[in-house]
Amino acid sequence: MLTENRLKKAINDGKLALGIVSSLPLPVMVEMVGYAGYDFVILDQFRVGVGPEALENLIRAAECAGITPLVRVPSSAPDAILRALDAGAQGLLVPRVRSREEAQAVVRAARFHPHGTRSLAHGRLTGFGRMPLPEFAARANRQLLVGICLEDREAVDAADAIVTVEGLDLVMEDALGLSQSYRVPGKVDHPEVQAAIREVASACQRNGVWYCATPRLPGEAERWLREGAAALLLGDDRGVAFRALQAHLGNVRLELTNE
């Protein structure tokens, strides 16, 4: 049944939340992320081929390990949002939101009446009927974290209008998406891309909305902490695993060379 959203509680309590993207759609990897001590994991349906059954098992693994599962849905379509929520997602990250109207539509699709139009039915989140539906709907509206990702120039231009949508909890940027939109593909350190990231963060700060930053350069994590970011996204499990394997192999080779 729906449990307390530990990520929302941590941010409300003033704690900086730390998370990672699950690019390796393996329940055991999600469990490892949770037991390693991260606060949240983003289960990615946008760039990773994760179907409904696999998503449920990834969410179960997150629940087992005590980590908050957020799902980056493939689109802002209401049916995509509904399937992720019915699978047990405690939060959403909706990609490529470009306008206030799109953000409002996301909130409506994610929340029950009176805050939205999400379809209501029994399922695993009600204990297959053990929790009364009115209680479940009210609890879901309180516990769910609704997040969006701004990755287009037009979204940056409308950032203040977007982030002030009622019912929106958290905003992220996507530097690679912004680099494409600003016609400098892959150049995340380009001045225009960096300025766009700062504008999104500033819009959140001006309007009291949680901002999740992605540190990419040395010292950026500390800077985002000083600037009031609510959460940090620390890359993806695939990249962390690859670097750990490289380091492990390099250390062994160094030892063998020194013998």
Contacts in CASP RR format, 6 or more apart in sequence:
PFRMAT RR
TARGET T0000
AUTHOR 0000-0000-0000
METHOD contacts of the structure
MODEL  1
MLTENRLKKAINDGKLALGIVSSLPLPVMVEMVGYAGYDFVILDQFRVGV
GPEALENLIRAAECAGITPLVRVPSSAPDAILRALDAGAQGLLVPRVRSR
EEAQAVVRAARFHPHGTRSLAHGRLTGFGRMPLPEFAARANRQLLVGICL
EDREAVDAADAIVTVEGLDLVMEDALGLSQSYRVPGKVDHPEVQAAIREV
ASACQRNGVWYCATPRLPGEAERWLREGAAALLLGDDRGVAFRALQAHLG
NVRLELTNE
1 125 0 8 1.000
1 126 0 8 1.000
1 127 0 8 1.000
1 130 0 8 1.000
1 131 0 8 1.000
1 136 0 8 1.000
2 88 0 8 1.000
2 125 0 8 1.000
2 126 0 8 1.000
2 131 0 8 1.000
2 136 0 8 1.000
2 139 0 8 1.000
2 140 0 8 1.000
2 143 0 8 1.000
3 63 0 8 1.000
3 90 0 8 1.000
3 143 0 8 1.000
4 143 0 8 1.000
5 68 0 8 1.000
5 90 0 8 1.000
5 91 0 8 1.000
5 143 0 8 1.000
5 144 0 8 1.000
5 145 0 8 1.000
6 39 0 8 1.000
6 66 0 8 1.000
6 67 0 8 1.000
6 68 0 8 1.000
7 17 0 8 1.000
7 39 0 8 1.000
7 40 0 8 1.000
7 68 0 8 1.000
7 70 0 8 1.000
7 90 0 8 1.000
7 91 0 8 1.000
7 145 0 8 1.000
7 231 0 8 1.000
8 68 0 8 1.000
8 143 0 8 1.000
8 145 0 8 1.000
8 169 0 8 1.000
10 17 0 8 1.000
10 39 0 8 1.000
11 17 0 8 1.000
11 210 0 8 1.000
11 230 0 8 1.000
11 231 0 8 1.000
15 39 0 8 1.000
16 225 0 8 1.000
16 229 0 8 1.000
16 230 0 8 1.000
16 231 0 8 1.000
16 232 0 8 1.000
17 39 0 8 1.000
17 40 0 8 1.000
17 212 0 8 1.000
17 230 0 8 1.000
17 231 0 8 1.000
17 232 0 8 1.000
18 38 0 8 1.000
18 39 0 8 1.000
18 40 0 8 1.000
18 231 0 8 1.000
18 232 0 8 1.000
18 234 0 8 1.000
19 38 0 8 1.000
19 39 0 8 1.000
19 40 0 8 1.000
19 41 0 8 1.000
19 42 0 8 1.000
19 231 0 8 1.000
19 232 0 8 1.000
19 233 0 8 1.000
19 234 0 8 1.000
20 33 0 8 1.000
20 38 0 8 1.000
20 41 0 8 1.000
20 42 0 8 1.000
20 233 0 8 1.000
20 234 0 8 1.000
20 235 0 8 1.000
20 236 0 8 1.000
20 237 0 8 1.000
20 240 0 8 1.000
21 41 0 8 1.000
21 42 0 8 1.000
21 44 0 8 1.000
21 72 0 8 1.000
21 233 0 8 1.000
21 235 0 8 1.000
21 236 0 8 1.000
21 237 0 8 1.000
22 29 0 8 1.000
22 30 0 8 1.000
22 33 0 8 1.000
22 41 0 8 1.000
22 42 0 8 1.000
22 43 0 8 1.000
22 44 0 8 1.000
22 48 0 8 1.000
22 58 0 8 1.000
22 236 0 8 1.000
22 237 0 8 1.000
23 44 0 8 1.000
23 47 0 8 1.000
23 48 0 8 1.000
23 236 0 8 1.000
23 237 0 8 1.000
23 238 0 8 1.000
23 239 0 8 1.000
24 237 0 8 1.000
24 238 0 8 1.000
24 241 0 8 1.000
25 43 0 8 1.000
25 44 0 8 1.000
25 48 0 8 1.000
25 49 0 8 1.000
25 50 0 8 1.000
25 54 0 8 1.000
25 58 0 8 1.000
27 57 0 8 1.000
27 58 0 8 1.000
27 60 0 8 1.000
27 61 0 8 1.000
28 61 0 8 1.000
29 237 0 8 1.000
30 41 0 8 1.000
30 43 0 8 1.000
30 58 0 8 1.000
30 61 0 8 1.000
30 62 0 8 1.000
30 65 0 8 1.000
30 67 0 8 1.000
30 69 0 8 1.000
31 61 0 8 1.000
31 62 0 8 1.000
31 64 0 8 1.000
31 65 0 8 1.000
32 65 0 8 1.000
33 41 0 8 1.000
33 65 0 8 1.000
33 67 0 8 1.000
33 237 0 8 1.000
34 41 0 8 1.000
34 62 0 8 1.000
34 65 0 8 1.000
34 66 0 8 1.000
34 67 0 8 1.000
35 65 0 8 1.000
37 67 0 8 1.000
38 67 0 8 1.000
38 234 0 8 1.000
39 67 0 8 1.000
39 68 0 8 1.000
39 231 0 8 1.000
40 67 0 8 1.000
40 68 0 8 1.000
40 69 0 8 1.000
40 70 0 8 1.000
40 231 0 8 1.000
41 62 0 8 1.000
41 67 0 8 1.000
41 68 0 8 1.000
41 69 0 8 1.000
41 70 0 8 1.000
42 70 0 8 1.000
42 71 0 8 1.000
42 72 0 8 1.000
42 93 0 8 1.000
42 233 0 8 1.000
43 50 0 8 1.000
43 55 0 8 1.000
43 58 0 8 1.000
43 59 0 8 1.000
43 62 0 8 1.000
43 69 0 8 1.000
43 70 0 8 1.000
43 71 0 8 1.000
43 72 0 8 1.000
43 89 0 8 1.000
44 50 0 8 1.000
44 72 0 8 1.000
45 51 0 8 1.000
45 55 0 8 1.000
45 71 0 8 1.000
45 72 0 8 1.000
45 73 0 8 1.000
45 74 0 8 1.000
45 80 0 8 1.000
45 84 0 8 1.000
46 72 0 8 1.000
46 73 0 8 1.000
46 74 0 8 1.000
46 95 0 8 1.000
47 72 0 8 1.000
50 58 0 8 1.000
52 83 0 8 1.000
52 87 0 8 1.000
55 71 0 8 1.000
55 83 0 8 1.000
55 84 0 8 1.000
55 87 0 8 1.000
56 87 0 8 1.000
56 88 0 8 1.000
56 124 0 8 1.000
58 69 0 8 1.000
59 69 0 8 1.000
59 71 0 8 1.000
59 87 0 8 1.000
59 88 0 8 1.000
59 89 0 8 1.000
62 68 0 8 1.000
62 69 0 8 1.000
63 69 0 8 1.000
68 90 0 8 1.000
68 91 0 8 1.000
68 145 0 8 1.000
69 88 0 8 1.000
69 89 0 8 1.000
69 90 0 8 1.000
69 91 0 8 1.000
70 89 0 8 1.000
70 90 0 8 1.000
70 91 0 8 1.000
70 92 0 8 1.000
70 93 0 8 1.000
70 145 0 8 1.000
70 147 0 8 1.000
71 84 0 8 1.000
71 87 0 8 1.000
71 89 0 8 1.000
71 91 0 8 1.000
71 92 0 8 1.000
71 93 0 8 1.000
72 92 0 8 1.000
72 93 0 8 1.000
72 94 0 8 1.000
72 95 0 8 1.000
72 149 0 8 1.000
73 80 0 8 1.000
73 81 0 8 1.000
73 84 0 8 1.000
73 92 0 8 1.000
73 93 0 8 1.000
73 94 0 8 1.000
73 95 0 8 1.000
74 80 0 8 1.000
74 95 0 8 1.000
75 94 0 8 1.000
75 95 0 8 1.000
75 96 0 8 1.000
76 94 0 8 1.000
76 95 0 8 1.000
76 96 0 8 1.000
76 97 0 8 1.000
76 102 0 8 1.000
76 105 0 8 1.000
76 106 0 8 1.000
76 109 0 8 1.000
78 105 0 8 1.000
78 109 0 8 1.000
78 117 0 8 1.000
81 92 0 8 1.000
81 94 0 8 1.000
81 106 0 8 1.000
81 109 0 8 1.000
81 110 0 8 1.000
81 118 0 8 1.000
82 109 0 8 1.000
82 118 0 8 1.000
82 119 0 8 1.000
84 92 0 8 1.000
85 91 0 8 1.000
85 92 0 8 1.000
85 110 0 8 1.000
85 118 0 8 1.000
85 140 0 8 1.000
85 144 0 8 1.000
86 121 0 8 1.000
86 123 0 8 1.000
86 124 0 8 1.000
86 125 0 8 1.000
87 124 0 8 1.000
88 124 0 8 1.000
88 125 0 8 1.000
90 143 0 8 1.000
90 144 0 8 1.000
90 145 0 8 1.000
91 144 0 8 1.000
91 145 0 8 1.000
91 146 0 8 1.000
91 147 0 8 1.000
92 106 0 8 1.000
92 110 0 8 1.000
92 144 0 8 1.000
92 145 0 8 1.000
92 146 0 8 1.000
92 147 0 8 1.000
93 147 0 8 1.000
93 148 0 8 1.000
93 149 0 8 1.000
93 170 0 8 1.000
93 172 0 8 1.000
94 106 0 8 1.000
94 146 0 8 1.000
94 147 0 8 1.000
94 148 0 8 1.000
94 149 0 8 1.000
95 149 0 8 1.000
95 151 0 8 1.000
95 174 0 8 1.000
96 149 0 8 1.000
96 151 0 8 1.000
96 152 0 8 1.000
96 155 0 8 1.000
97 103 0 8 1.000
97 106 0 8 1.000
97 148 0 8 1.000
97 149 0 8 1.000
97 150 0 8 1.000
97 155 0 8 1.000
97 162 0 8 1.000
98 150 0 8 1.000
98 152 0 8 1.000
98 154 0 8 1.000
98 155 0 8 1.000
98 158 0 8 1.000
99 154 0 8 1.000
99 155 0 8 1.000
99 158 0 8 1.000
99 161 0 8 1.000
99 162 0 8 1.000
100 158 0 8 1.000
100 161 0 8 1.000
100 162 0 8 1.000
100 164 0 8 1.000
100 165 0 8 1.000
102 162 0 8 1.000
103 148 0 8 1.000
103 162 0 8 1.000
103 163 0 8 1.000
103 165 0 8 1.000
103 168 0 8 1.000
104 165 0 8 1.000
106 146 0 8 1.000
106 147 0 8 1.000
106 148 0 8 1.000
106 168 0 8 1.000
107 115 0 8 1.000
107 116 0 8 1.000
107 146 0 8 1.000
107 165 0 8 1.000
107 166 0 8 1.000
107 167 0 8 1.000
107 168 0 8 1.000
108 115 0 8 1.000
108 116 0 8 1.000
108 117 0 8 1.000
108 118 0 8 1.000
109 116 0 8 1.000
109 117 0 8 1.000
109 118 0 8 1.000
110 116 0 8 1.000
110 118 0 8 1.000
110 144 0 8 1.000
110 146 0 8 1.000
111 118 0 8 1.000
111 140 0 8 1.000
111 141 0 8 1.000
111 144 0 8 1.000
111 146 0 8 1.000
111 167 0 8 1.000
112 118 0 8 1.000
112 120 0 8 1.000
112 137 0 8 1.000
112 138 0 8 1.000
112 140 0 8 1.000
112 141 0 8 1.000
113 137 0 8 1.000
115 141 0 8 1.000
115 166 0 8 1.000
115 167 0 8 1.000
120 133 0 8 1.000
120 136 0 8 1.000
120 137 0 8 1.000
122 128 0 8 1.000
122 129 0 8 1.000
122 133 0 8 1.000
123 129 0 8 1.000
125 131 0 8 1.000
125 136 0 8 1.000
125 140 0 8 1.000
126 132 0 8 1.000
126 133 0 8 1.000
126 136 0 8 1.000
131 139 0 8 1.000
145 169 0 8 1.000
145 170 0 8 1.000
146 167 0 8 1.000
146 168 0 8 1.000
146 169 0 8 1.000
146 170 0 8 1.000
147 168 0 8 1.000
147 169 0 8 1.000
147 170 0 8 1.000
147 171 0 8 1.000
147 172 0 8 1.000
148 162 0 8 1.000
148 168 0 8 1.000
148 170 0 8 1.000
148 171 0 8 1.000
148 172 0 8 1.000
149 171 0 8 1.000
149 172 0 8 1.000
149 173 0 8 1.000
149 174 0 8 1.000
150 156 0 8 1.000
150 159 0 8 1.000
150 162 0 8 1.000
150 171 0 8 1.000
150 172 0 8 1.000
150 173 0 8 1.000
150 174 0 8 1.000
150 200 0 8 1.000
151 173 0 8 1.000
151 174 0 8 1.000
151 176 0 8 1.000
151 177 0 8 1.000
151 178 0 8 1.000
151 181 0 8 1.000
152 177 0 8 1.000
152 178 0 8 1.000
152 181 0 8 1.000
153 178 0 8 1.000
153 181 0 8 1.000
153 182 0 8 1.000
153 196 0 8 1.000
154 181 0 8 1.000
155 162 0 8 1.000
155 200 0 8 1.000
156 178 0 8 1.000
156 196 0 8 1.000
156 199 0 8 1.000
156 200 0 8 1.000
159 199 0 8 1.000
159 200 0 8 1.000
159 203 0 8 1.000
160 203 0 8 1.000
160 206 0 8 1.000
160 207 0 8 1.000
162 168 0 8 1.000
162 171 0 8 1.000
162 203 0 8 1.000
163 171 0 8 1.000
163 203 0 8 1.000
163 204 0 8 1.000
163 207 0 8 1.000
163 209 0 8 1.000
164 207 0 8 1.000
164 209 0 8 1.000
168 209 0 8 1.000
169 209 0 8 1.000
169 210 0 8 1.000
170 209 0 8 1.000
170 210 0 8 1.000
170 211 0 8 1.000
170 212 0 8 1.000
170 230 0 8 1.000
170 231 0 8 1.000
171 200 0 8 1.000
171 203 0 8 1.000
171 204 0 8 1.000
171 209 0 8 1.000
171 210 0 8 1.000
171 211 0 8 1.000
171 212 0 8 1.000
172 211 0 8 1.000
172 212 0 8 1.000
172 213 0 8 1.000
172 214 0 8 1.000
172 233 0 8 1.000
173 196 0 8 1.000
173 197 0 8 1.000
173 200 0 8 1.000
173 201 0 8 1.000
173 213 0 8 1.000
173 214 0 8 1.000
175 188 0 8 1.000
175 193 0 8 1.000
175 197 0 8 1.000
175 214 0 8 1.000
175 216 0 8 1.000
176 186 0 8 1.000
176 188 0 8 1.000
178 188 0 8 1.000
178 193 0 8 1.000
178 196 0 8 1.000
178 197 0 8 1.000
179 185 0 8 1.000
179 186 0 8 1.000
179 187 0 8 1.000
179 188 0 8 1.000
179 190 0 8 1.000
179 193 0 8 1.000
180 186 0 8 1.000
182 190 0 8 1.000
182 192 0 8 1.000
182 193 0 8 1.000
182 196 0 8 1.000
184 190 0 8 1.000
184 192 0 8 1.000
184 193 0 8 1.000
187 193 0 8 1.000
188 194 0 8 1.000
188 216 0 8 1.000
189 216 0 8 1.000
189 217 0 8 1.000
200 211 0 8 1.000
201 211 0 8 1.000
201 213 0 8 1.000
201 227 0 8 1.000
201 229 0 8 1.000
203 209 0 8 1.000
204 210 0 8 1.000
204 211 0 8 1.000
205 211 0 8 1.000
205 227 0 8 1.000
205 228 0 8 1.000
210 230 0 8 1.000
210 231 0 8 1.000
211 228 0 8 1.000
211 229 0 8 1.000
211 230 0 8 1.000
211 231 0 8 1.000
212 229 0 8 1.000
212 230 0 8 1.000
212 231 0 8 1.000
212 232 0 8 1.000
212 233 0 8 1.000
213 220 0 8 1.000
213 224 0 8 1.000
213 229 0 8 1.000
213 231 0 8 1.000
213 232 0 8 1.000
213 233 0 8 1.000
214 232 0 8 1.000
214 233 0 8 1.000
214 235 0 8 1.000
215 221 0 8 1.000
215 224 0 8 1.000
215 232 0 8 1.000
215 234 0 8 1.000
221 232 0 8 1.000
224 232 0 8 1.000
225 232 0 8 1.000
END
